[in-house]
Amino acid sequence: MRHHFTIVKHVRCSRANVIANYLDLEHMPAHSGLMACRVMSETGQAACFEITSKVGPLKIRNVHYYEFRPPNQIFHAVESPLGPMYVLSTVEEFGSGTPDVRSEVTVETTLDLPRLLFPARALVERLLRRLNRTVHVEDCAILERRQRLFGDDVSDYLRDEQPLLFKDRFRESVERGGGLPRALEVR
């Protein structure tokens, strides 16, 4: 039985920085409760990776499916212990090119709960919202610091030695929509 809910998050940084953060699996261990991330396969369109999540006293290893849908969406599917979960994150940028740049991330989550768990859907949603809030606070610390140090520049993510999911698609996306260093203007 399907249960759907939406979370809207605000981050004081550019869309390019938010998307790069989603695609940078190396930062996953920086999150409390997430560990042992390993990419199993990646194509230009999709990636599959394993990650261990700590939920209370339990450690749960799941296989995740990821898609980057340029310029501003990440689709994520996982077969969770509660049943299949589908997450679509859409990033919108406001104040582009200004010191007040910020992004709004709309996270639409759909859980396909077994009939037995459906009566507990409000509790499950509350737990997932709490987990999302924890990850969001940790990501904001990383993202807002990056924005202060580098501005909209995400070229460090595009270096050959930097692992990043869908690097070529991300590069194309930021080249079209900003996020790479601007040439000096002649006045």
FIROVO-750060 format. One record per residue (C-alpha): residue number from 1; residue in three letters; z, x, y. Coordinates in Angstrom, 3 decimals. Each point is the difference from the previous one (the first is absolute). Example, Ala and Ser with C-alpha at 12.3 -4.5 7.8 and 13.67 -1.06 7.14 Angstrom:
BEGIN
1 | ALA | 7.800 | 12.300 | -4.500
2 | SER | -0.660 | 1.370 | 3.440
// end
This chain:
BEGIN
1 | MET | 0.000 | 0.000 | 0.000
2 | ARG | -1.046 | 1.449 | 3.343
3 | HIS | 2.370 | 0.705 | 2.857
4 | HIS | -1.362 | 1.279 | 3.324
5 | PHE | 1.751 | 1.394 | 3.061
6 | THR | -0.939 | 1.986 | 3.092
7 | ILE | 1.788 | 2.815 | 1.814
8 | VAL | -1.025 | 1.210 | 3.464
9 | LYS | 1.062 | 3.540 | 0.956
10 | HIS | -0.306 | 1.858 | 3.293
11 | VAL | -0.517 | 3.751 | 0.318
12 | ARG | -0.289 | 2.097 | 3.180
13 | CYS | -3.089 | 1.951 | -1.076
14 | SER | -3.769 | -0.333 | -0.417
15 | ARG | -1.780 | -1.860 | -2.785
16 | ALA | -1.453 | 3.312 | -1.247
17 | ASN | 3.524 | 1.379 | -0.449
18 | VAL | 1.159 | -3.137 | -1.836
19 | ILE | -2.990 | 0.020 | -2.381
20 | ALA | 0.355 | 3.760 | -0.627
21 | ASN | 3.655 | -0.569 | -0.877
22 | TYR | -1.025 | -2.626 | -2.587
23 | LEU | -2.541 | 2.397 | -1.528
24 | ASP | 2.288 | 3.054 | -0.018
25 | LEU | 1.765 | -0.282 | -3.356
26 | GLU | 1.626 | 3.405 | 0.525
27 | HIS | 2.520 | -1.611 | 2.347
28 | MET | 1.206 | -2.509 | -2.638
29 | PRO | 3.005 | 2.118 | -1.092
30 | ALA | 1.215 | -0.183 | 3.628
31 | HIS | 0.862 | -3.625 | -0.739
32 | SER | 3.321 | -0.806 | -1.570
33 | GLY | -0.742 | -1.759 | -3.255
34 | LEU | -3.512 | 1.390 | -0.559
35 | MET | -0.673 | 3.101 | -2.084
36 | ALA | -2.339 | 1.761 | -2.422
37 | CYS | -3.325 | -1.171 | 1.445
38 | ARG | -3.059 | 1.117 | -1.972
39 | VAL | -3.633 | -0.943 | 0.666
40 | MET | -1.665 | -0.948 | -3.286
41 | SER | -3.510 | -0.642 | 1.317
42 | GLU | -1.844 | -0.440 | 3.259
43 | THR | -3.498 | -1.055 | 0.934
44 | GLY | -1.432 | -0.594 | 3.446
45 | GLN | 1.055 | -3.638 | -0.315
46 | ALA | 3.282 | -0.105 | -1.922
47 | ALA | 2.889 | 2.106 | -1.216
48 | CYS | 2.510 | -0.366 | -2.756
49 | PHE | 3.376 | 1.740 | 0.088
50 | GLU | 3.376 | -0.056 | -1.713
51 | ILE | 3.235 | -0.087 | 1.920
52 | THR | 3.632 | -0.411 | -0.961
53 | SER | 2.055 | -2.434 | 2.053
54 | LYS | 3.759 | -0.068 | 0.054
55 | VAL | 1.197 | -3.589 | 0.216
56 | GLY | 3.776 | -0.123 | -0.108
57 | PRO | 1.076 | 1.933 | -3.086
58 | LEU | -3.453 | -0.317 | -1.616
59 | LYS | -2.928 | 2.428 | 0.132
60 | ILE | -3.277 | -1.806 | -0.549
61 | ARG | -3.331 | 1.784 | -0.498
62 | ASN | -3.039 | -2.021 | 1.016
63 | VAL | -3.724 | 0.522 | 0.252
64 | HIS | -1.381 | -0.920 | 3.429
65 | TYR | -3.558 | -0.845 | 1.016
66 | TYR | -1.016 | 0.769 | 3.604
67 | GLU | -3.058 | -0.708 | 2.134
68 | PHE | -0.692 | 1.094 | 3.566
69 | ARG | -2.090 | -2.659 | 1.718
70 | PRO | -1.175 | 1.624 | 3.233
71 | PRO | 0.761 | -0.121 | 2.748
72 | ASN | 3.450 | -1.569 | -0.229
73 | GLN | 1.003 | -1.367 | -3.419
74 | ILE | 1.745 | 1.292 | -3.099
75 | PHE | -0.018 | -2.123 | -3.166
76 | HIS | 2.671 | 0.837 | -2.544
77 | ALA | 0.574 | -1.517 | -3.434
78 | VAL | 2.738 | 0.799 | -2.494
79 | GLU | 1.131 | -1.439 | -3.304
80 | SER | 3.674 | -0.228 | 0.914
81 | PRO | 2.829 | -0.937 | -2.390
82 | LEU | -0.054 | -3.386 | 1.777
83 | GLY | -3.705 | -0.514 | -0.664
84 | PRO | -3.179 | 0.981 | 1.855
85 | MET | 0.434 | 0.631 | 3.731
86 | TYR | -2.833 | 0.184 | 2.531
87 | VAL | 0.517 | 1.356 | 3.508
88 | LEU | -2.525 | 0.013 | 2.845
89 | SER | 1.053 | 2.000 | 3.071
90 | THR | -2.031 | -0.428 | 3.192
91 | VAL | 0.568 | 2.313 | 2.976
92 | GLU | -0.872 | -1.034 | 3.556
93 | GLU | 0.305 | 2.457 | 2.899
94 | PHE | 1.067 | -0.870 | 3.556
95 | GLY | -0.030 | 2.247 | 3.073
96 | SER | -2.639 | 2.308 | -1.487
97 | GLY | -0.336 | 3.353 | 1.710
98 | THR | 3.189 | -0.442 | 2.041
99 | PRO | 3.477 | 1.485 | -0.428
100 | ASP | 1.162 | -3.523 | -0.883
101 | VAL | -2.272 | -0.323 | -3.057
102 | ARG | 1.552 | -2.118 | -2.742
103 | SER | -1.067 | -1.698 | -3.197
104 | GLU | 0.847 | -3.255 | -1.666
105 | VAL | -0.124 | -0.002 | -3.799
106 | THR | -0.321 | -3.384 | -1.708
107 | VAL | 1.005 | 0.261 | -3.651
108 | GLU | -1.032 | -2.975 | -2.153
109 | THR | 1.674 | 0.052 | -3.403
110 | THR | -0.811 | -2.207 | -2.969
111 | LEU | 2.118 | 0.092 | -3.137
112 | ASP | -1.149 | -1.594 | -3.224
113 | LEU | 3.464 | -0.794 | -1.371
114 | PRO | 0.688 | -1.164 | -3.541
115 | ARG | 1.138 | -3.627 | -0.155
116 | LEU | 3.508 | 1.136 | -0.938
117 | LEU | 0.362 | 2.051 | 3.228
118 | PHE | -1.656 | -2.474 | 2.354
119 | PRO | 3.282 | -1.785 | 0.867
120 | ALA | 1.350 | 3.404 | 1.149
121 | ARG | -3.009 | 0.663 | 2.284
122 | ALA | 2.111 | -0.130 | 3.195
123 | LEU | 2.295 | 2.717 | -1.393
124 | VAL | -2.982 | 2.094 | -1.147
125 | GLU | -1.593 | -0.354 | 3.449
126 | ARG | 3.264 | 0.981 | 1.713
127 | LEU | 0.241 | 3.143 | -2.180
128 | LEU | -3.626 | 0.950 | 0.691
129 | ARG | 0.487 | -0.561 | 3.736
130 | ARG | 3.059 | 2.264 | -0.076
131 | LEU | -1.949 | 2.706 | -1.861
132 | ASN | -2.875 | -0.365 | 2.478
133 | ARG | 2.400 | 0.286 | 2.947
134 | THR | 1.488 | 3.220 | -1.436
135 | VAL | -3.448 | 1.570 | -0.511
136 | HIS | -1.076 | -1.185 | 3.473
137 | VAL | 2.979 | 1.657 | 1.714
138 | GLU | -0.709 | 3.254 | -1.875
139 | ASP | -3.724 | -0.168 | 0.831
140 | CYS | 0.693 | -0.740 | 3.679
141 | ALA | 2.045 | 3.168 | 0.311
142 | ILE | -2.937 | 2.010 | -1.418
143 | LEU | -2.731 | -1.856 | 1.901
144 | GLU | 1.661 | -0.101 | 3.396
145 | ARG | 0.781 | 3.716 | -0.190
146 | ARG | -3.660 | 0.713 | -0.941
147 | GLN | -1.198 | -2.146 | 2.904
148 | ARG | 2.216 | 1.921 | 2.459
149 | LEU | -1.160 | 3.382 | -1.341
150 | PHE | -3.704 | -0.612 | -0.695
151 | GLY | -0.871 | -3.245 | 1.803
152 | ASP | -2.897 | -1.813 | -1.655
153 | ASP | -1.250 | 3.220 | -1.629
154 | VAL | -0.063 | -0.286 | -3.805
155 | SER | -2.244 | 3.005 | -0.667
156 | ASP | 2.804 | 1.797 | -1.867
157 | TYR | -0.301 | -2.657 | -2.716
158 | LEU | -3.698 | 0.866 | -0.359
159 | ARG | 0.393 | 3.711 | -0.773
160 | ASP | -1.412 | 1.005 | -3.392
161 | GLU | 3.396 | 1.065 | -1.347
162 | GLN | 1.705 | -3.273 | 1.021
163 | PRO | 0.077 | -2.577 | -2.811
164 | LEU | -0.858 | -3.446 | 1.364
165 | LEU | -1.369 | -3.003 | -1.858
166 | PHE | -3.506 | -1.053 | 1.066
167 | LYS | -0.276 | 2.976 | 2.370
168 | ASP | -3.762 | -0.392 | 0.580
169 | ARG | 0.246 | -3.734 | 0.735
170 | PHE | 2.989 | 0.601 | 2.258
171 | ARG | -1.882 | 2.762 | 1.859
172 | GLU | -2.978 | -2.338 | 0.562
173 | SER | 2.327 | -2.740 | 1.199
174 | VAL | 1.853 | 2.131 | 2.552
175 | GLU | -3.206 | 1.621 | 1.233
176 | ARG | -1.309 | -3.490 | 0.799
177 | GLY | 3.252 | -1.385 | 1.394
178 | GLY | 1.869 | 2.971 | 1.476
179 | GLY | 2.803 | 2.104 | -1.426
180 | LEU | -1.705 | 3.384 | 0.193
181 | PRO | 0.466 | 2.364 | 2.935
182 | ARG | -2.021 | -0.893 | 3.055
183 | ALA | -2.164 | 2.663 | 1.643
184 | LEU | 1.259 | 1.216 | 3.351
185 | GLU | -1.380 | -2.089 | 2.808
186 | VAL | -1.797 | 1.747 | 2.848
187 | ARG | 1.016 | -1.396 | 3.377
// end
